[in-house]
Amino acid sequence: MNLKKSGYLISKFINYFGLFLLVPLVVFLFPLENLSDKPLYNQAVPFILSSLLTLILGFALTKIFDDPSSVKEDLSRKDGFLLASMIWLMAGLLGSLPYIFSSINLFGLSEFPIFKENVITNSIFESISGITTTGATTFSPFPDVANHQFLIFWRSLCQWLGGIGIILLVLVVFPRISVGVMQIATDQEGSGPQKERITPRLYETGITLLYIYIGLSLTLGVLLYTLTNLNLFDSIVHTLSTVSSGGFSSYPLNIESLDCILIESIIALFMFLSGISFAIFYFLISGNYKKILENSELKAYILINLLLIVFVIFSLNKFYNFESFYQTIRYGIFQSISLSTGTGFTSFNFDLWTKHTKIILLIFMILGGCSGSTTGGIKIIRLLIIFKRMIIEIKRRVSPNIVATVKINGKSVDEEIVSGVFSFMGLYVVICTISPMLIMIFESDITAFSAFSAVLSCITNVGPGFEQVNPHEHYAFFTNSSKFLLSFLMILGRLEIFTIFALLIPSFWKKY
């Protein structure tokens, strides 16, 4: 392993992240959105301090790891695992600084602390929840937007950054430090078992994906601002959280606070689009419609979401007495898409629905969207591989001599990938079995379903869950031990398990 070069690249990322911490200062450009009598610079101070500390740390680490001979050497696959994990972890930790400084009354500027207790733990949880696009929150109560505009903007901005993938963004914006090494790191960032490069060069692929991501963001932002009653600030916040499949809102009860069918319809459409692989959008733009029609994962994604919507609407209409069928359609479609894509926006407290509906939602929220999208979960592609492999195994019971391979989009999938998918699912089940038990050990007053729901919501990067973590509640009541475990699960889900666990194996650090 080339630890010095890895440390050098991580230090460079920290420097760039320090500059990224200043982006929320664009809120100064929207003076009409300031609803507070206090000057806006009070809210800007935590970000300026956070940026300074991060830049100091970055430059210090650069000096420590800047070894010309090591920097010129190539990196191994192990370095890729280390880079991917550390970059996400550092983003989560450093992203918590604005929350911490907004909770401490420095120089008498923070008259409205964001957190009054467990400041460090809550800040780290909130930051990791944002950067992993999970959307779980420890805000209790939800902060007054008038006095925390910068922080509300920062939450959604972090989700937007996490949605495109931190490493991919580093690759595009800073190619000099990323080309060559980021090929290794992006393999560990978690976008499904099969990665399709839409252009020959990694850098060009990154640029294309970023353009598509920005295009989706701009389109949604314009629609929300021009067609609805949302102001510019709220339009941007909800845009950043929607295209990233994040789910953070500027309102206490999320989308439910807006109570607008047009807003819900627009956001539901873009939540669905965000669950589609970016490669599909590239094929659409380039006119390669044959690739789109042949895409097995896209077909399965559309079919699964349609089935989910039908199941939810049927169960709501049959077991829950809504005022009208219109509400069943309205809330059923929105919540189905929101949870299946891992976005986590809520237009209704679905915890009030029947057990039948909640079980359906719980099952489908595990799946997530397509590989190469901004969603979490296990990804549709894995479900396809498992299903097709099971069909082959059934056929082999009848005809033992049959020779067949799993095919996706008409191409055979390597046996190594198929084996990896089953290993992934096995490890996923183990984690989702052990983690709720640990939560129940850490917590003195929590139901088993709440613990299981919290674990699933965090590892699938959804956010809201059921019972004690329902859309009208929060994660603030958890002990520090549970919060750190749930934060770990968020990163684990975002990096799709193997990357993090590889670092925990002793042999990873041995020289061979």
C-alpha positions, 0 to 999 in steps of 0.5 A: 500500500502507498499510504503516503500518496493516499494520505496526500490525496485525502489531504487535497480533498480536505482542502477542496472540501474546505472551500466547499464549506463556503458555498452556503454563503450564496444565501447572501444573494437572496436577501428577500428570503431573510425572514429574521431581524438578525443580520445574516452574517451571524449565520455565516460565521459557523461556515467561515470558521469551519472552512478555516479549520478544514483548510488548516487541517488540509494544508497540514496533512499535505505538508505531512504526506507530500513525499515526491517519490511516493506521490509518483508511485502507483496505487494498489486496489487496497489504496482504492478501498482506503481512499473511498472510505476515508474521503466519505468519512472525512466529508461526514466529519468535516461537514458536521463543523457548521452544526457544531459551531451553530450550537455554540454561542461563539462571540455571542453570535449563535443566539439560536443553537441548533443542538442544545445537548449531545452537540458532537454526536448529533452534528456528526449524525446529521452531517453523515445523514446528509452526505450519504443522502439518507435524510434521517435527522436529529433535529428536535425541534426542527430549527427556525429557517429564518435563523438557520437559512445557511444551515438548512441550505447546507443540509441539502447541498451536502445531499446533492454532493453525496448524490453525484458521488464525492469521488466522481465530483473530485474526478471531474473538478480536479482531474490532475489529482484524480485521474488514474487513482480515482479509477480504483476508488470509484470501483469501491464507491458503490453503484451496483455490481455492474458498472457501465462506462458510457464513454471510453475515458473515465474523465469523460464519463465523469463529465457526462454524468455531472452534466446530466446531474446538473441538467436534472437539477436545473430542470427541477429547480426551474419547474418548482420556482416557476410553476409552484408557490415555492420561493427561490430558497425553498425551490433550491433546497428541495431540488438539491434534496430530490435529484440526490434522493436525499429527502431533506426539506426546509419545513418541519413536516417535510413535503406534508407542510406544503400540502400542494398536489402540484409540488408533490407531482413534480417532486414525485416525477423527479424522484422516479427519474433520479432512481434511473441509471444516468447511463439511460439519460445519456443514451436518451440524449445521444439517440441510442434508443436501442440501448434503452429498450434492451436495458433489463434493469430499467424495465424491472425498475418501472415494473417494480414501482408500478406494482408497488404503487398498485399494492399500496393503493389497493391496501390503502383503499381496502384497509384504511378509510380515507376521505376519498379515493383521490387521497389514496391515489395522491399519498399512495403514489408519492410515498411509494416512489419516495420510499422505493427510491430511498429519497425519504420525502414524506407527504403524509405520516405513513406510520398511521397506515395499516400494517399491510401497507407498512409491510409492503413499503418496508419490503420495497424500500430495501430494493432501491433504484437502478445501479448508477443512480443516486438511490440507495438500497440493494439496487434492482440489478442485484435483484435481477441477478439473484432471480435469474440465477434462481431460475437457472438452479431450478432448471438444473434440478430438472436437467442437471447437465444444462449449461446456462449463465445469468444474462443481463441486457443480453450479455452473460454476467461473470460468475465472480459477479454473481457470487459477489451478489449472493455474498453481498446479500448474505452480509446484508442479511447478517448486518440487518439481523445483528444491528437491531439487536445492538440497538435494543441493547443500547436503548432502554425503551424502544420497540423491536419494530422501531429498532429494525425500521431504524436500521433498515432506513439507515443502511438503505439511505432512506431516512424516515421509518416506522413507529418511533422513527416515523415521519413526524418523529426524529432520531434525537432520542437515541443514545450516542452508541446507537447514533454512531452505529446508525451513522456507520450503517449509513456509510456502509449502505452508501459504499455498499458494505464491502468497501468498509468491511475490507478495511476491518479485515487484519489481512488488509493491512498486511504487505502481500 
